[in-house]
Structure formats: structure tokens, C-alpha cells
């Protein structure tokens, strides 16, 4: 059920009519660079507003893991290279946000994996990260990705994978691993991602936001 979050997210009910939707980057403790990929979300927002007709505010916000402010955002993006630590209160706050209808996209910027898997267990100890099947709607919004996530950055050379946490059948956490969508969203001068790869990254990001906004 999304009733809890909808108290805060009335604009979602009329996505194209309301200009007030805002998305956020997650600020977390532990020393990891949560602030990485500074130009990523603004570029993704610009792409979505153009390609999907959304009305997302141009500047992304910052939402702390333990703050009630997180309930103001239908989509929260988490990235970084290093350590992540959720306190008990932060884990409970994230759980309440996600159960109430929120959506967390974790984008491994290389080095996040071994930390985030442990911390997610604090949020949903009863759930396991599983690979999201290629048939899932997140890969089949406006842009079609029949083979799952595109490979944007080499990292360890492993195939890109999309993992998820499903709560009562709803995908509440999407984890893009060995992919680095955020590098593809950033200004091209920063990572010199080829135009084709950058386009794939933006299209997949648009699918994630579209799925997040329209899913019950």
C-alpha cells in the first residue's frame, strides 16, 4: 500500500499536471562519498522532462537517511564508492519510507557492494536481494531493455545486473550493480562516456523514474 507516502506525495496522482515533484540523493553516514556524481540527477531530470513529459524540479534535493524529509520524495538515489552505515533509527526510517510507498535506487559507483548488502539487512532483515527478471516492467517502460541493464562502465568487467528488494510483491529497492548508470548521466566531459552508452544510461534512468512514479 502507498497510503502513507501519498500523504506527502499528492503530486504523484497527477504527474503531468503538477510542477512540484522533486527527487533526492540519499545522504548517509560511514564515510562513503554519497555526494558523488553531482551532475547526474540534474541531467537525468532534464532528459525525463523532455522525453517523458514529466515536471520534475530541475535541482535535486538531499535527503538524510534518518530524516522525515525523505517522505517528500517519490524517488531517492543512492551512490558512492565506499562505506555505508545505517543506524537503527535510520534503518527504521528507510523501512517506513519504503513500506509507505517510497522507492530507493542504489547505483554502485564501484566499491559500494560489500557495504550496502550488509546495511540493507538492517532495513529489511527478512528480505533477500534477488536479480530482477528481464521481464519486469522496470525494463519495459518507454525504453525497452529486453536484456536488462546496459553496461555503462567497466568496473570489474562483470555483466551489469539489476537486483531488487520486493516487499509484498512491490519492488521497493532497485540496485544497479556493475553498471554505473550515474556515470552515464553525468556531463559527458566528466567521464567521457560514449554518446551511445550515455543515451542508454539516460533511457534506463528514465525507465526507473517512470516505473517509480506510476507503480501502485
C-alpha positions in Angstrom: 0.0 0.0 0.0 1.1 3.5 -0.8 -1.3 5.4 1.5 1.4 6.5 4.0 3.6 8.1 1.4 0.7 9.6 -0.6 0.0 11.9 2.3 3.3 13.5 1.3 3.2 12.8 -2.4 -0.2 14.0 -3.6 1.5 15.4 -6.8 2.1 11.8 -7.9 -1.6 11.4 -8.5 -1.5 14.0 -11.3 2.1 13.7 -12.6 1.8 15.8 -15.7 -0.4 18.5 -14.1 1.7 19.2 -11.0 5.1 21.0 -11.2 6.1 20.3 -7.7 7.7 16.8 -7.9 11.2 16.7 -6.6 13.7 13.8 -6.4 16.6 13.5 -4.0 20.0 12.0 -3.4 20.5 10.0 -0.2 23.0 11.3 2.4 24.3 8.5 4.6 27.0 8.0 7.2 30.0 5.8 7.2 32.5 7.8 5.2 31.4 6.9 1.7 31.1 9.7 -0.9 27.3 9.9 -1.0 27.7 13.2 -2.9 29.4 11.6 -5.9 28.0 12.2 -9.5 27.0 15.8 -8.9 25.7 16.4 -12.4 23.9 13.0 -12.7 20.4 13.7 -11.4 20.1 17.2 -13.0 20.9 15.7 -16.4 18.5 12.8 -15.8 15.8 15.2 -14.8 16.3 17.2 -17.9 16.1 14.1 -20.0 12.9 12.8 -18.3 11.1 16.2 -18.6 11.9 16.2 -22.3 11.3 12.5 -23.2 8.6 11.6 -20.7 6.8 14.9 -20.3 7.4 14.9 -16.6 7.5 18.1 -14.5 10.4 17.3 -12.1 12.1 20.2 -10.5 15.5 20.9 -12.2 17.5 20.8 -9.0 17.7 17.6 -7.0 17.5 17.7 -3.2 19.5 15.9 -0.4 17.6 13.6 1.9 19.3 12.3 5.0 18.6 8.6 5.8 17.2 9.3 9.2 15.2 12.4 8.4 11.4 12.7 7.9 12.2 14.9 4.8 12.8 11.7 2.8 9.0 11.2 2.7 8.8 14.3 0.4 10.4 12.4 -2.4 9.0 9.6 -4.5 12.4 8.6 -5.8 15.7 8.7 -3.8 19.0 8.0 -5.5 22.0 6.5 -3.6 25.5 6.2 -4.9 29.1 6.2 -3.8 32.4 4.2 -3.7 32.9 3.4 -0.1 31.5 2.6 3.3 27.8 2.9 4.3 26.4 2.7 7.8 22.8 3.0 8.8 22.0 3.4 12.5 19.0 1.6 13.9 16.9 4.8 13.6 18.0 5.4 10.0 17.2 1.8 9.0 13.8 2.1 10.6 13.1 5.4 8.9 14.2 4.0 5.5 12.0 0.9 6.1 9.0 3.1 6.9 9.6 5.3 3.8 9.8 2.2 1.5 6.9 0.4 3.0 4.9 3.6 2.7 5.4 3.8 -1.0 8.9 5.3 -1.5 11.5 4.0 -3.9 15.2 3.7 -3.4 17.6 3.3 -6.4 21.1 2.3 -5.3 23.7 2.8 -8.0 27.0 1.2 -7.3 29.7 3.6 -8.2 32.3 0.9 -7.6 33.1 -0.3 -4.1 29.7 0.1 -2.6 28.6 -3.5 -3.0 30.1 -5.2 0.1 28.8 -2.4 2.4 25.3 -1.8 1.1 24.3 -5.5 1.1 25.0 -5.6 4.9 23.2 -2.4 5.6 20.1 -3.4 3.6 19.8 -6.3 6.0 19.2 -3.7 8.8 16.3 -2.2 6.8 14.7 -5.5 5.6 16.2 -8.4 7.6 13.5 -10.7 6.2 14.2 -9.9 2.6 17.0 -11.1 0.2 18.3 -9.1 -2.8 17.3 -11.0 -5.9 18.1 -10.4 -9.6 15.1 -8.6 -11.2 13.9 -10.6 -14.1 14.3 -9.1 -17.6 10.5 -9.3 -18.0 9.9 -6.9 -15.1 8.2 -3.6 -16.1 11.2 -1.5 -15.0 12.9 -2.7 -18.2 9.9 -2.1 -20.3 8.7 1.4 -19.9 9.1 3.9 -22.8 12.5 2.4 -23.5 12.9 -1.3 -23.9 15.8 -3.2 -22.3 15.0 -6.9 -23.0 18.4 -8.0 -21.7 18.3 -5.9 -18.5 20.7 -3.2 -17.5 23.1 -1.7 -20.1 26.8 -1.9 -19.3 28.0 1.7 -18.9 31.3 1.5 -17.0 33.7 -1.5 -17.0 34.4 -1.8 -13.2 35.5 -5.4 -12.9 34.3 -6.4 -16.3 31.4 -8.3 -15.0 28.0 -8.1 -16.6 25.7 -5.4 -15.4 23.0 -6.7 -13.1 19.8 -5.3 -11.6 19.0 -6.6 -8.1 15.9 -5.7 -6.1 14.1 -6.0 -2.8 10.5 -6.9 -3.1 8.1 -6.0 -0.3 4.7 -7.7 -0.5 5.3 -8.1 -4.2 6.4 -4.5 -4.9 9.9 -3.6 -6.0 10.9 -1.0 -3.3 14.7 -1.1 -3.8 16.4 -1.3 -7.2 20.2 -1.9 -7.1 22.1 -1.3 -10.3 25.4 -3.3 -10.0 28.5 -3.4 -12.3 26.7 -0.9 -14.4 27.2 2.7 -13.1 24.2 4.5 -14.6 25.3 7.6 -12.8 28.5 7.9 -14.8 26.4 7.8 -17.9 24.0 10.5 -16.6 26.9 12.9 -15.7 28.1 15.6 -18.0 29.9 13.9 -20.9 33.2 15.9 -20.2 33.5 14.2 -16.8 33.7 10.5 -17.7 33.9 10.7 -21.5 31.2 8.0 -21.8 30.5 7.3 -25.5 27.3 9.0 -26.7 25.5 5.7 -27.3 26.3 4.5 -23.8 25.3 7.8 -22.3 21.9 7.6 -24.2 21.4 4.1 -22.9 22.1 5.2 -19.3 19.6 8.1 -19.6 17.0 5.9 -21.1 17.3 3.3 -18.4 17.2 6.0 -15.7 14.0 7.4 -17.3 12.5 3.9 -17.1 13.3 3.7 -13.4 11.7 7.0 -12.7 8.7 6.2 -14.9 8.2 2.9 -13.0 8.6 4.6 -9.7 6.0 7.2 -10.5 3.3 5.1 -11.9 3.5 1.8 -9.9 0.9 1.2 -7.2 
